[in-house]
């Protein structure tokens, strides 16, 4: 009888330890965006990011995002234009209530632009500070959704909806 109670108590203790096990600090995610770039119409974009939580409220995050991918007609000639963003940021969050959190980001980003016009290719890049703020929602300990406004450049505003998965 004592052995059965001891085994049951050990199983209960082991299961509570696995429930309370700390979550891994690594996460990755994908996002979609609507980007307003001066000189272009509003364009939809997409991206991916990876991060590492330093603690519950601070993370380091890096990402790649396609901001603009458009074909246009300029003076009767076809022009293909792309703008890509590569970034690294420090992200700080403050928990609110019922799974919501408010977060802000500050970091560095590089915008790479490329245009193909009448057989010619033109490339350019800019390096800027990146800042943004948003709202996050925790669905499960592993899955988080977020909505954010970013400012990768003075003439670029990006509205981003994404989902992150902790692994």
C-alpha positions as CSV (number, residue, x, y, z in Angstrom):
1,X,0.0,0.0,0.0
2,X,2.8,2.4,0.9
3,X,4.6,1.7,-2.4
4,X,1.4,2.6,-4.4
5,X,1.0,5.9,-2.5
6,X,4.7,6.7,-3.0
7,X,4.5,5.9,-6.7
8,X,1.4,8.1,-7.1
9,X,3.0,10.9,-5.2
10,X,6.1,10.7,-7.4
11,X,4.0,10.8,-10.6
12,X,2.1,13.8,-9.3
13,X,5.3,15.6,-8.4
14,X,6.9,14.7,-11.8
15,X,3.8,16.0,-13.7
16,X,3.8,19.3,-11.8
17,X,7.5,19.8,-12.6
18,X,6.8,19.3,-16.3
19,X,4.0,21.7,-16.3
20,X,6.1,24.4,-14.5
21,X,9.2,23.8,-16.7
22,X,10.5,27.0,-18.0
23,X,9.8,27.8,-21.6
24,X,12.7,27.9,-24.1
25,X,13.8,31.5,-24.8
26,X,13.9,31.0,-28.6
27,X,11.0,31.9,-30.9
28,X,10.4,32.4,-34.6
29,X,7.5,33.8,-36.6
30,X,6.0,35.1,-39.8
31,X,4.2,38.3,-40.6
32,X,2.2,40.1,-43.3
33,X,2.3,43.9,-43.6
34,X,0.8,46.9,-45.3
35,X,3.6,49.3,-46.2
36,X,3.2,53.0,-47.1
37,X,6.3,54.2,-48.9
38,X,6.5,57.7,-50.3
39,X,6.3,57.5,-54.1
40,X,4.5,54.1,-54.1
41,X,0.9,53.0,-53.5
42,X,0.2,51.0,-50.3
43,X,1.7,47.6,-50.8
44,X,1.3,44.3,-49.0
45,X,4.4,42.7,-47.8
46,X,5.6,39.6,-45.8
47,X,8.5,38.6,-43.6
48,X,10.0,36.3,-41.1
49,X,11.8,36.8,-37.8
50,X,13.6,35.0,-35.0
51,X,14.2,36.1,-31.5
52,X,15.8,35.3,-28.1
53,X,14.1,36.3,-24.9
54,X,16.7,37.7,-22.4
55,X,14.0,37.6,-19.7
56,X,10.2,37.8,-19.5
57,X,10.1,41.5,-20.7
58,X,13.1,41.9,-23.0
59,X,14.1,40.1,-26.3
60,X,16.6,40.5,-29.1
61,X,15.0,40.0,-32.5
62,X,16.2,39.9,-36.1
63,X,14.2,39.7,-39.3
64,X,13.8,39.9,-43.1
65,X,10.8,41.6,-44.7
66,X,9.8,42.3,-48.3
67,X,8.2,45.7,-48.1
68,X,7.5,46.5,-51.8
69,X,7.3,44.2,-54.8
70,X,5.7,46.0,-57.7
71,X,5.5,46.2,-61.4
72,X,4.6,49.6,-62.8
73,X,4.5,51.4,-66.1
74,X,6.7,54.5,-66.3
75,X,6.6,56.5,-69.5
76,X,5.5,53.5,-71.5
77,X,8.3,51.3,-70.0
78,X,7.8,48.5,-67.5
79,X,9.6,48.9,-64.2
80,X,10.0,46.2,-61.5
81,X,10.8,47.5,-58.0
82,X,11.5,45.8,-54.7
83,X,12.4,47.1,-51.3
84,X,13.6,44.7,-48.6
85,X,14.2,45.3,-44.9
86,X,16.8,43.4,-42.8
87,X,16.7,44.4,-39.1
88,X,17.8,43.7,-35.6
89,X,16.0,45.1,-32.6
90,X,15.7,45.1,-28.9
91,X,12.0,44.5,-28.0
92,X,10.6,45.4,-24.6
93,X,7.2,44.3,-23.4
94,X,4.9,45.1,-20.5
95,X,2.1,42.5,-19.7
96,X,-1.4,44.0,-19.5
97,X,-4.3,41.7,-18.6
98,X,-5.9,38.6,-19.9
99,X,-3.0,37.6,-22.2
100,X,-2.4,41.0,-23.7
101,X,0.9,42.9,-23.7
102,X,2.2,46.2,-25.0
103,X,5.6,46.2,-26.6
104,X,8.0,48.6,-28.2
105,X,11.1,48.1,-30.3
106,X,14.2,50.1,-31.1
107,X,16.9,48.9,-33.4
108,X,18.8,49.1,-36.7
109,X,17.6,48.2,-40.1
110,X,18.9,48.3,-43.7
111,X,16.5,48.9,-46.5
112,X,17.7,47.5,-49.9
113,X,16.0,48.8,-53.0
114,X,16.2,47.5,-56.5
115,X,14.6,48.7,-59.7
116,X,14.8,47.2,-63.1
117,X,13.9,49.6,-65.9
118,X,14.3,49.1,-69.6
119,X,16.9,46.4,-69.1
120,X,18.9,48.4,-66.6
121,X,19.2,47.5,-62.9
122,X,19.6,50.1,-60.2
123,X,20.3,49.2,-56.6
124,X,20.5,51.4,-53.5
125,X,20.4,51.0,-49.7
126,X,19.8,53.0,-46.6
127,X,20.7,52.3,-43.0
128,X,18.4,53.7,-40.3
129,X,17.2,53.4,-36.8
130,X,14.1,51.3,-36.5
131,X,11.4,51.9,-34.0
132,X,7.9,50.7,-33.4
133,X,5.2,49.7,-31.0
134,X,2.4,47.2,-30.8
135,X,0.0,44.9,-29.0
136,X,0.6,41.2,-28.4
137,X,-1.8,38.4,-27.4
138,X,-0.7,35.0,-26.0
139,X,-2.9,32.2,-27.3
140,X,-0.9,29.5,-25.6
141,X,2.6,29.5,-23.9
142,X,4.0,28.7,-27.4
143,X,1.9,30.8,-29.7
144,X,1.7,34.6,-29.6
145,X,0.0,37.0,-32.1
146,X,1.0,40.6,-32.5
147,X,-0.1,43.8,-34.3
148,X,2.5,46.5,-34.7
149,X,3.3,49.8,-36.3
150,X,6.9,50.2,-37.4
151,X,8.9,53.2,-38.8
152,X,11.9,51.8,-40.7
153,X,12.6,55.1,-42.4
154,X,11.2,58.7,-42.2
155,X,9.1,58.1,-45.4
156,X,8.1,54.5,-44.7
157,X,5.4,53.4,-42.3
158,X,4.6,49.7,-41.9
159,X,1.6,48.1,-40.3
160,X,2.4,44.5,-39.4
161,X,0.3,41.5,-38.2
162,X,2.3,38.4,-37.2
163,X,2.4,35.2,-35.2
164,X,5.3,33.8,-33.2
165,X,6.0,30.3,-32.0
166,X,8.3,29.6,-29.1
167,X,10.4,26.4,-29.5
